[in-house]
Amino acid sequence: MYLVPMGDTAPATSPSQAFSLRDAINSEPVSTASAILLTYHGYARTGSLFWALVWGALGKWKPMYTVPVAVAQGLGQKKACPP
């Protein structure tokens, strides 16, 4: 017969240590990779250093929102000129 001591009844992981997709997306390695990718996207799309830096900064601060927008735009494809 196995008896569990009173102090060892806690779960293996506490709720604060549980996996969170939001935390994973906003982690430092992911946000840095996002900034690099979106800097490329901004420059390839517009040819402007200003917009490359804007896209890169947004990719660093808000990767959860900017990466899907960049993918929807074609990720590095030239911006279509108005007719």
C-alpha positions as semicolon CSV with decimal commas, in nm:
position;residue;x (nm);y (nm);z (nm)
1;M;0,000;0,000;0,000
2;Y;0,132;0,342;-0,098
3;L;0,058;0,646;0,116
4;V;0,093;0,998;-0,023
5;P;0,233;1,249;0,224
6;M;0,008;1,550;0,290
7;G;0,249;1,803;0,136
8;D;0,277;1,626;-0,203
9;T;-0,081;1,665;-0,319
10;A;-0,019;1,973;-0,540
11;P;-0,048;1,927;-0,918
12;A;0,273;1,893;-1,121
13;T;0,221;2,232;-1,286
14;S;0,051;2,527;-1,133
15;P;-0,194;2,735;-1,341
16;S;0,063;3,016;-1,367
17;Q;0,309;2,774;-1,536
18;A;0,059;2,633;-1,786
19;F;0,131;2,675;-2,158
20;S;-0,016;2,990;-2,308
21;L;-0,015;3,048;-2,683
22;R;-0,039;3,423;-2,626
23;D;0,275;3,417;-2,409
24;A;0,456;3,204;-2,666
25;I;0,370;3,444;-2,950
26;N;0,475;3,746;-2,746
27;S;0,802;3,584;-2,634
28;E;1,132;3,753;-2,714
29;P;1,253;3,506;-2,983
30;V;0,922;3,513;-3,170
31;S;0,891;3,891;-3,158
32;T;1,251;3,932;-3,279
33;A;1,193;3,692;-3,569
34;S;0,870;3,876;-3,647
35;A;1,052;4,210;-3,650
36;I;1,313;4,078;-3,894
37;L;1,054;3,920;-4,123
38;L;0,830;4,225;-4,125
39;T;1,121;4,463;-4,186
40;Y;1,189;4,263;-4,502
41;H;0,818;4,269;-4,587
42;G;0,794;4,646;-4,544
43;Y;1,097;4,712;-4,763
44;A;1,007;4,459;-5,032
45;R;0,650;4,584;-5,047
46;T;0,719;4,957;-5,070
47;G;1,092;5,002;-5,138
48;S;1,101;5,258;-4,857
49;L;1,333;5,238;-4,557
50;F;1,078;5,432;-4,350
51;W;0,803;5,175;-4,405
52;A;1,049;4,891;-4,350
53;L;1,127;5,032;-4,005
54;V;0,759;5,092;-3,928
55;W;0,671;4,733;-4,019
56;G;0,970;4,605;-3,820
57;A;0,871;4,802;-3,508
58;L;0,512;4,684;-3,533
59;G;0,635;4,326;-3,576
60;K;0,841;4,358;-3,259
61;W;0,565;4,512;-3,047
62;K;0,253;4,339;-3,182
63;P;0,346;4,020;-3,371
64;M;0,006;3,861;-3,305
65;Y;-0,165;4,126;-3,521
66;T;0,093;4,229;-3,780
67;V;0,212;3,888;-3,905
68;P;-0,136;3,782;-4,025
69;V;-0,179;4,119;-4,200
70;A;0,157;4,081;-4,375
71;V;0,070;3,727;-4,483
72;A;-0,265;3,850;-4,617
73;Q;-0,080;4,118;-4,815
74;G;0,144;3,858;-4,976
75;L;0,453;3,876;-4,749
76;G;0,697;4,078;-4,953
77;Q;0,499;4,115;-5,273
78;K;0,500;4,457;-5,432
79;K;0,212;4,685;-5,348
80;A;-0,031;4,708;-5,636
81;C;-0,032;5,051;-5,800
82;P;-0,367;5,223;-5,826
83;P;-0,509;5,233;-6,183
